[in-house]
Amino acid sequence: MGKIIYSFLLIILTGNFIYAENIKNTDFEKKVLKRKQILLTNEMEYKDGQSSNGASAFLIHYNGEIYAVTAKHLLGKAMGIVPEVLPSNFNSEIKEWTLFRRYSPNEKLTVKKLISEDDNMSNDVILFQINEIPRKTPPLKVSTEKLIENKKYYLIGCPYKETTCNQNIYRISYKEKQHNMEIFTLESELELSGFSGAPIVDEKGDVVSILVAGWANNTIGSIDLRTVLKNIE
């Protein structure tokens, strides 16, 4: 593929990609993803008065605990937060971080604390403990299976431009590992603004990675959640 450029800002703020058709009426959609809403979005306010909202998030169930997951670069300029908040300082600087389904902004989950305090921004994943037990948003199981080249997987997300979107599903295929990123290829072009922090799942609906970057050649970059989870065991 060549050298990866970590163009995180592209995902959240630009609209350079054209639309991909989301999956309709497949067994996968009916059996796995249409049972309940998986995709969440973020709203944040810091003690210094800075605030922002958007991008994507989701819940996972791991070792008996439920965690919220999103992309680490949401702590910085990609969301208009300047200077960026380091993960190691997050718990002392945050006033409130909430998660909600796009069509239910009044039904919010509140973050209790950030538990992945690694300041290395290339490990672009953060994990939160949450205060409430979610009733309407099921946590995903984390896959234990190895990613297989050319195998089909699914990206769950919503472009900002689709204001009535709750949860779309897009077919993608696994390509290769580049540095610390898992690289997937979209079946067709997609406007990725708003997808930072979106889950990538297998055919069973188990999460395999989290989207953190995208490029103009229908290629997306993600981080394997297991590389982060092993540090909290």
Buried (B, 14 or more C-beta within 10 A) or exposed (E): EEEBEBEBBBBBBEEEBEEBEBBEEBEBBEEBBBEEBBBBBBBBBBEEEBBBBBBBBBBBBBEEEBBBBBBBBBBBBBBEBEEBBBBEBBEEBBEEBBBBBBEEEEBBBEBBBBBBBBEEBEBBBBBBEBEEEBEEBBBBBBBEEEBEEEEBBBBBBBBBEBEEBEBBBBBBBBBEEBEBBBBBBBBEBBBBBBBBBBBBBBEEBBBBBBBBBBBEEBBBBBBBBBEBBEEEE
